[in-house]
């Protein structure tokens, strides 16, 4: 095999990708006008907004009536916070009703047909990785590429786009992906590229591919490292994109699979049962102005290149600099350029994995929270469609609402405790008649029950969809197990909710005061956390929970019982965090059939193939990556061939201190395993970019 043929990349086919500005003129829609389709979408939007308005008006007027009399400033603050939160839950509730009706219609009349005819366009499947477990990534790509090679030969190609910064992880993925590439079918080839500098994170990773190879592919199907999609669904996505020239992006609804921990199974069940209700509601009013979730979606490459290269925002992070959460904004930019963005909920075999514990979710949420709040810079950007502004606002509210709920509870406590200490003044001003303080407790209780009903309505409707559909019901184990699972999910979610509320409130506060989150890789499998670490992580949550419980018990026992669902979750936050990542608890629930999903009871072929591939890969794990590099001539040669910017260790023109230190240590260490411990991450990475130093070290350690 020649050196040129060993390079794990095809010839470059560049595509120009101009950087977009924050403000630009919106373009006319490229999708052809359809009276019935477009009329239905606009009618749905009007009904959704009107129903939200009427429900919100009712709740806010009821709360104002509850506090009849001359409102104090604190009461006005409480009313404003209640109004914000009530509008938010009303919108979600109405959207869930809409999704429920559409899902029932789909059950009666059936979903769109999935065809197996190969598409007429070439599609690149992009798999960005960042310090991931390469065995899991390889298992998924092997399974998906095998199906695509059989179902649509020559129509798809995989690109593994590595932004890995950990040198050991980089070598592991190279060794794993080398074998994957060599064994791939020519009907669906697999390529690999590693960037030395991961500028602009995932968005920069994708745009780098577009500018180097995008000209050779009409479409790109973007995955996450944990994404799984059946070959038939990817083929259908390409066909749908091909069939509509004005469509720029097609998003699917990923279902969570392969979760073992308690918290992972909780997310998996909620996503699988409640997700379709929310998704169908979203898709109904989105129309061709939908959103992008960053993965499990197909994009028209040239449309993306022409319109979606993210602008660099003025100022410093967290609100300035490169855009962190790229997906919402890329969808908005595509729409601004006239391209349609659609959310198809009937493409079911689209999967992803979830963070295994509450602590892992909080790490991910910290990054997402900063990204969503940074989107406020785009909220009033010129040229964006109304639906995209609503997507951006919804993303902001997903985290800001936690702060609003916390403030609402805090102000409510202040009002109640204040009432316990303040003597009633029947004559605050000179008057012949007393001013009677009025608080309609009966109406307050009714309003609270109605608010909780709206919050729980989407879950109830999802349970109804399961009960009414025999196929769906059996997928969850039958009506009894389905009902028990919903109740368990509601109780556990209610326990976790106060902790998430407080943690997300803290995130918002940190970001608003200028704190930058950085970019931490996500754990995929092991969610375990030591109890001492959980206690340290949640000490302030526990302190606040105990303080609130003791205070309300002392000043107002009625309020103590009302707040018990909140304070109990906070007081037990460390324990909840500790058990959330335990796999044995998840397996115990699975044994009894609780929180089960259809994919567990009847595993799809594509998921079974991924599981089998990963198991086979782990059985072959051998020596340390550096030892393999220095002792395996073929692997060392392959690694050196992939370096697009190799460093000459003896060159004075490209002096790098880390490389010189690595060279000094390598010359004095004759054991590869010891050398790994001697090198710092920066020195290790510099060495891996120098073929000359690698070859020299190989001779020294094997002599």
Number of C-alpha atoms within 10 A of each C-alpha: 5 6 9 9 10 15 19 21 17 14 9 13 14 15 20 13 20 14 14 15 16 18 13 14 11 16 15 11 16 16 15 10 10 9 9 8 10 14 12 15 17 15 11 18 17 13 14 20 14 14 17 22 15 12 19 21 15 13 21 19 12 16 19 15 15 18 20 14 13 10 12 11 9 13 17 13 16 20 21 15 20 21 18 17 19 22 19 18 21 22 19 21 25 23 25 28 20 23 26 24 16 18 23 16 12 14 15 10 9 11 13 10 9 14 11 14 12 17 20 13 15 17 26 25 25 24 22 26 23 22 21 23 18 23 20 21 24 23 24 24 28 23 24 24 24 19 19 24 20 13 17 20 18 18 20 26 24 23 22 23 22 23 23 22 18 16 22 19 17 22 21 23 23 23 19 19 23 19 12 18 18 14 12 18 19 13 18 22 24 27 21 20 19 20 16 16 11 17 13 18 18 22 22 18 21 19 20 20 19 24 17 15 18 27 18 18 20 19 26 27 25 20 21 18 25 23 21 27 23 21 23 20 20 26 22 19 24 26 19 15 21 19 12 13 14 19 24 28 30 24 24 24 25 24 23 24 27 17 24 25 27 27 30 27 31 27 22 24 25 21 20 21 24 21 22 23 27 24 21 26 26 20 22 22 23 22 22 25 23 25 27 24 16 18 22 24 24 26 26 25 22 20 20 24 20 17 23 27 23 23 16 15 17 12 10 11 19 22 24 14 15 23 24 25 22 23 19 21 25 22 28 29 27 28 31 24 23 23 27 23 23 22 24 19 21 18 22 15 20 22 20 21 21 25 23 28 30 24 22 21 17 17 17 18 18 23 18 20 26 27 23 26 24 25 24 16 15 19 17 12 15 14 17 24 17 12 19 23 20 13 22 24 18 15 19 22 19 17 24 21 21 23 22 19 19 17 17 20 17 13 18 19 19 15 15 15 17 12 13 12 9 8 8 12 11 12 12 9 9 7 9 7 8 12 15 12 13 12 13 13 11 9 15 16 12 11 18 13 12 13 17 11 13 21 17 14 18 23 23 17 20 24 19 15 22 22 19 13 14 12 13 19 22 17 18 27 19 16 17 12 18 25 21 14 24 22 14 15 20 16 13 16 17 15 20 22 17 24 27 23 21 19 21 23 21 15 25 22 14 16 20 15 10 12 15 16 19 11 12 12 12 16 18 18 20 15 24 18 18 11 14 10 13 18 18 11 15 21 16 16 23 21 13 15 24 16 14 21 22 15 16 20 14 11 16 16 14 11 17 20 14 11 17 16 15 22 25 19 24 31 25 20 27 23 15 21 27 22 24 26 27 21 23 13 17 22 17 14 18 17 10 10 19 25 27 23 28 19 18 16 13 10 13 13 11 20 23 13 18 21 17 14 19 19 14 13 16 11 8 8 11 8 10 14 20 22 17 18 25 20 15 13 13 10 18 19 16 19 22 18 17 18 18 13 10 16 20 18 21 14 9 8 7 10 13 15 12 18 24 17 17 23 23 11 16 25 14 12 16 17 15 23 15 11 21 19 10 15 18 15 16 16 20 23 20 24 27 24 22 20 20 17 23 23 16 14 24 23 13 17 19 12 7
